[in-house]
Amino acid sequence: MTKVKICGITNIEDAESAVKSGADALGFIFFRNSPRYIHKNVAKEIIQGLPPFVSSVGVFVNEEETKIREISESCGLDILQFHGDESPDFCSLFNRRLIKAFRVKEKKDLEIISSYKVSAVLLDTYYKDLYGGGGKAFNWQIASTARSYYSERVILAGGLCPDNVLKAIQIVKPYGVDISSGVESEPGKKDHAKLEEFIRLAKNQDIIEKSHKG
């Protein structure tokens, strides 16, 4: 079954809605330039209230090692996600589960993936001056070839929404999907109806199989 991560959580109400709807992981963005930035103290309070088997993911962009470790320990993060220009050597400094994001513009952008020894890779839409959250999809046919570079642990992001998640899963067959702006009413605030629908579709394999056959 496809795993679902709801990213850009900024408040307890959205976290509770995501959990109730069946999210496998919640993402907390510690990048100050993001409209979905969350202070570590707020994140800590939300994370402490999460039930077992729902993972907390801390999203960092070109952050200092000491800052990452401090926030990780303070909040009790389960997983780290690096969404910037972090090198393979930098990623190897952290002896824990780690997701490395790559912004994809063309197929050659995937070649560097094999240099990273991480738990999973996340493929997002390329923007020159934006590290995710732009709300536009990239060529999913490119993403479907990523497994040849990095086994089966590929997470798809970028422009996903309830209207296209079934098609995205059919094409890419990802380990998981990651969504933020596609289920928002405004930056940093989730639309709970869209959130519930997205998770229902992403996790309902019967719908996916019927859609694929049809």
Buried (B, 14 or more C-beta within 10 A) or exposed (E): EBBBBBBBBBBEEBBBBBBEBEBBBBBBBBBEEBBBBBEBEBBBEBBEEBEEEBBBBBBBBEBEEEEBBEBBEEBEBBBBBBBBEBEEEBBEEBEEBBBBBBBBEEEEBBEEBEEBEBEBBBBBBBBEEBBBBBBEBBEBEBBBEBBEBBEEBBBBBBBBBBEBBBBBBBBBBBBBBBBBBBBBEEBBBBBBEBBBBBBBBBBBEEBBEEBEEE
